[in-house]
Amino acid sequence: MLRVTKLTDYATVVLTVLADQPERVHSAAELAERSRVEPATVAKVLKLLAQAGLVESFRGATGGYRLARPAAQIPLADIVEALEGPLGMTACSVHDGDCGIESHCGIRAGWQRINDVLLDALNRTTLADMLAPAADPAPDNPKAIPAALVAST
């Protein structure tokens, strides 16, 4: 099963709490309470999100965190990469030379196509989209993400 880590999932939950009131500065304790994520985990994800430039942190008695930019300008790819590093289905779909059989492997191009489709979907889906109610993606829905693998000829 392919899935993001719990830490990335929790980071997305914390970000949606921030996005619910983007103008406010929220304390880490408040974010933990509202997200129902353990305070130590919230502190860890906030540190990583701040390092990636997705949240701003403010020190002092009234300090805390807020989104660094509007939720509609934060693609899920940025969140995943902030927590997990470059997105890659396999090692060779991100970096050349990471696999001992790369020079005679015939499936690298296939994994790269799959990686590109997934990365495109994560780049086209924003934090704001995650807050929207679920809807059936109709063909005329501009937020629908067509995912198709094209066989090379």
C-alpha positions in Angstrom: 0.0 0.0 0.0 1.3 3.4 -0.9 0.6 6.1 1.6 2.0 9.2 3.2 3.4 8.9 6.7 1.3 9.7 9.8 3.5 12.7 10.4 2.6 14.1 7.0 -1.1 13.4 7.6 -0.9 15.1 11.0 0.9 18.1 9.4 -1.9 18.4 6.9 -4.5 18.3 9.7 -2.6 21.0 11.7 -2.4 23.2 8.5 -6.1 22.9 8.0 -6.7 24.2 11.5 -4.4 27.2 10.6 -6.3 27.7 7.3 -9.6 27.8 9.1 -8.6 31.2 10.6 -5.6 32.3 8.5 -5.3 35.8 10.0 -4.9 34.6 13.6 -1.7 33.5 15.2 -2.3 30.2 16.9 -0.3 28.7 19.8 1.1 25.2 19.5 -1.1 24.1 22.4 -4.2 25.5 20.8 -3.3 23.7 17.5 -2.8 20.4 19.4 -6.1 20.8 21.1 -8.1 21.7 18.0 -6.4 19.1 15.8 -6.5 16.4 18.5 -2.9 15.6 17.7 -0.4 15.1 20.5 1.5 18.3 21.5 4.9 16.8 20.9 3.9 15.8 17.4 2.4 19.2 16.7 5.7 20.9 17.8 7.6 18.6 15.5 5.5 19.2 12.4 5.4 23.0 13.1 9.2 23.0 13.1 9.4 21.2 9.8 6.6 23.3 8.2 8.4 26.5 9.4 11.7 25.3 7.9 9.9 24.7 4.6 8.4 28.2 4.7 4.8 27.0 4.9 4.1 28.5 8.3 5.4 31.6 10.0 6.4 31.5 13.7 6.2 34.4 16.2 7.9 34.5 19.5 6.8 36.0 22.8 3.8 35.8 25.0 1.4 36.3 22.1 3.5 34.2 19.8 2.5 31.2 17.8 2.0 30.1 14.2 0.0 31.1 11.1 0.1 30.1 7.4 2.9 31.8 5.5 0.6 32.2 2.4 -3.0 31.6 1.6 -4.2 28.0 1.7 -5.1 28.2 -2.0 -1.4 28.8 -2.7 -0.1 25.8 -0.7 0.0 22.7 -2.9 -0.1 19.3 -1.2 3.2 18.5 -2.9 4.9 21.2 -0.8 3.5 19.7 2.4 4.6 16.1 1.5 8.1 17.3 0.5 8.4 19.4 3.7 7.9 16.3 5.8 9.2 13.5 3.7 11.6 15.0 1.2 11.4 14.7 -2.6 8.5 12.6 -3.8 9.5 9.4 -5.5 7.7 6.2 -6.1 11.1 4.5 -6.3 14.6 5.7 -5.7 15.3 5.9 -9.5 12.3 8.1 -10.1 13.9 10.9 -8.2 17.7 10.5 -8.6 19.9 8.8 -11.1 22.4 6.3 -9.7 20.5 5.3 -6.6 19.9 1.7 -7.7 22.4 -1.0 -8.4 20.4 -2.4 -11.3 19.5 0.9 -12.9 21.8 0.4 -15.9 19.9 -2.7 -17.1 16.4 -2.1 -15.7 13.6 -1.8 -18.1 10.9 -0.4 -15.8 12.4 2.9 -14.7 10.5 5.0 -17.3 7.2 3.4 -16.2 7.8 4.4 -12.5 8.8 7.9 -13.6 5.5 8.3 -15.5 3.6 7.1 -12.4 5.7 9.4 -10.2 4.9 12.4 -12.6 1.1 11.7 -12.4 1.2 11.6 -8.6 3.3 14.7 -8.3 1.0 16.5 -10.8 -2.0 15.6 -8.7 -0.3 16.8 -5.5 0.7 20.0 -7.1 -2.8 20.7 -8.5 -4.5 20.0 -5.1 -4.1 22.7 -2.5 -4.6 23.0 1.2 -7.8 25.0 0.4 -9.1 22.1 -1.6 -8.6 19.8 1.4 -11.0 22.1 3.3 -13.7 21.9 0.7 -16.6 19.4 1.1 -16.1 16.3 -1.0 -17.8 16.3 -4.3 -18.0 13.9 -7.3 -15.4 15.2 -9.8 -17.5 15.8 -12.9 -15.9 16.1 -16.3 -16.5 19.8 -16.3 -15.2 20.3 -12.8 -12.0 22.3 -13.0 -10.7 20.7 -9.8 -11.0 17.2 -11.2 -7.6 15.6 -11.5 -7.5 13.3 -14.5 -5.0 10.5 -13.8 -4.0 8.5 -16.7 -0.9 6.6 -17.7 0.1 6.9 -21.3 2.0 4.0 -22.8 5.0 5.2 -24.7 5.3 3.9 -28.2 
